[in-house]
């Protein structure tokens, strides 16, 4: 019976930090890692895109985001890793991470954009018109005056729950918003989560829209298209 037994479970990792035991009311004695230990043990094991998603969330400035860490703190955790290859992989993701990313889809998109060899865009760009702000877009490439928008499924499938509007109303509002952006001379490119799992098609779409190529490709072999495997279904 759980109430009469104590089981000890320990996850063996590479991070040297403390792993204090915690006892719960069920009587199970569990040895768990703290968040810092988990980050140090995990980030370097992930694909580049997955590691960027995690690092972005750690740096998020959203008031509702729990367990935040600074970039400097993540760099300190990276320095504790025992192997140079581990430190390089984690350091690459942490250096690429951006606190302005507001969703998993945006973080994953930015990583895929870099992996495909395109210029990494600016984030949360404010499109201004004669009367003030017209829109705030997910991505922006200033060299081409081109904005990018990641369209998650949640925006449409949970439209009524999130905004009280029907799917058709949300679609109509998005179309009107895009028209206002284009009227100011900006180009617009949109993509969905499913397209991130088809990198060749996404790259062709970016090229047609005029997304600029990166002037310098990442030197690390970790940031390559070889990491496109088992990408999750993304939502806004």
N, C-alpha and C positions, 0 to 999 in steps of 0.2 A: 504494500500500500504506500502511496506517496507520502502520507502523513507519518509513516514509520521509517522512511528511508531518507537518506541524503545522498544525492548523486552529484559528483563533481565533474564538470565538463570544462575542458580547457581548449581553446583554439590556439594552436601553435603558429606563430607568425614571426615576421622578421623584425618587428619593432621592439626595441629594448625597454619600452616604458612599462610602468606597473600595470598589472592586471588584477585588481582587487576582487575578492570573492563577494558575492551578494546573496543573502539568504532571503527567500520568499516564503509567504505563508503556507504554500503547499508543502514545504519541507524539503524542497529541492535546493541543494547547495550548488550554485552555478558560478563558475569563474568566467567573467566576461571582460572584454577589452573596453577601455574608455574610448571616447571619440578620437582623440589624438592618436592613440595606438592603432585604431581601425583605419584612419586615414593614411598613416604611414605604411601600414601593412597592405593596403588595398590599391591606392592610386596608381602605383607603378605597375600593377598587375593588369590593369584595365587597358582596353584599346584607347587610343588617343581621344577619340570622340567621347567615349564614356567618361574618361578622366576629366575632360573639360566640363562636362555637364555637372559632375560632382564639385569640382573646384569653383565653378561659377556660383553654385548654390551656397557654398561656404562663404563666398565673398559678398553675397547679396545684401543690398541695403534696404530690402523690404522690411517693414516693421514686424511682419508676422513670420519672418524667417527664423527658425530656431537654430541654436548651436552654431552661430556665426564664428568665423575665424578670419583674421587679417591675412593679407598676402605674405607679410613678413613672418607670421606665425607658421604658415604652411611651408615657407622656405626653411624655417628652423627645423620642422619635422623632417623635411627632405634631407637636411644635412646629417641627420641621425642614422639614415639608412646605411647598412654596412657595405653595399656593393656600388661601384661607380655606375654600372648600367641602371641600377634601380634609381639612383639619385638623378641621373640624366633624364630618365623617363618622367619621373615625378616633377622635376624642375621644368621640363618642357611644357607640361600641362598647366602648372602653376603660373608660369610666365605668360602663357596664352590666355589665362582666365581673365574675365572681365566682370566686375561687380554690376555693370549696367544691364546684363542679360536678365530678362524678366520671365523666362520660361525654359523648360527642358528643350522644347522645339527650337527656340532661338539659339540656345547654347549648342545643340547638336548641329544645327544648320551652319553656324559659324565654323565649327570644326570641319565639317564636310567641305565647306567652301575653301578652306585652307588646304585640305587634302587634295582637292581637285586642281589646285594650283592657281586659284583666283585670288585677287586682292581681297584682304580681309576688310569688310565694311565698317563704317562707323555705326554706332548703336543709338537708338532712341532719338532719331533726328526730328527736329521740329520744322515742319514746312510752314513758312510764313507767307501770308498774302497781304494785300493793301490794308485790310481791316484787322489783322492780327493772325494768330495761329490757325491754320487750316487743318493740320493733322500732325500726329506724332507717329513716325514710321519705325518699324523694327530695325531696318538697315538702310544705309546710304553710302553710295560711291560718289564722292564729290567730283572726281575727275570726269565722270560721265553724266553728272546731274541725274543719277538714277537711284530710285528708292526700291527697297525690297521688302516684301511682306511674307512672313510665314503664316499660312492658314492652317490652324489646328482644327481637328474635327469637332472639338468641344464647342467652339464658337457657334456652330450650326446645329449639332445634335442636341445640345443643351441650351438652345437659345431662350426658350421660355423660362427655364429655371434660373438662368444667369441674368437675364435682362428683362424678362416679362414680355418679350417680343416673339413673334413667330419667325420661322426660318426664312420665309419670303421677305419679311420686314428687314431682317438682318442682312440678307443678300442685297436688297434694294439700297440700304444705307451704305454698305460697303461699295457698291457700284457708284453711288453719288459722291462718296468720299474720294474714290479713285479719280473720278472725272474732275473734281476740283483740283486735285494734285496735278493732273495732266494739263489742265488749263494754265497752270503757272509755269509750264515748260519742262516739267520733270517727266522722265520715263518711269515706268512702274513694271516690276516683275514680281510675280507671286508664285509660291510653290507650297505643296502640302507635305505632310509627313511621309506619305507613301513614296513620294518622289525621292526622298533621301535614301531609300533602299535601292534606287536605280541610278547610280552615280553617272553612268554614261549618258542616260537621257537627260539628267539634270544638267550635266556639263554642256550638252548641246543647247539646252534651253537658255542657259546663261550666256553662251556665245551669241545666240541669236538676239538676245536682249542687249548685248553690248557690255556685259559685266567685264571689267578690265582684268587682264591677267596680272598675277603678282610679278613685281619687278625682280624679286629674289625668292626662289623656292626654299622651303624649310630644309635645313641641312640634315636634321635628324631623320634616320631611316624609319623611326617610329611614326612620324607624321607623313604617311604615305597611303596610297590607295589600297595597300595590302591589308589595311585594317577595316575594310568594309565587309564585315561578316556578322550576321545575326543582329542587324540593327532593329531596335524595337519599334513598335507602332507608336507614333508620337501624337500628342494632343496639345492644344494651346494651353 
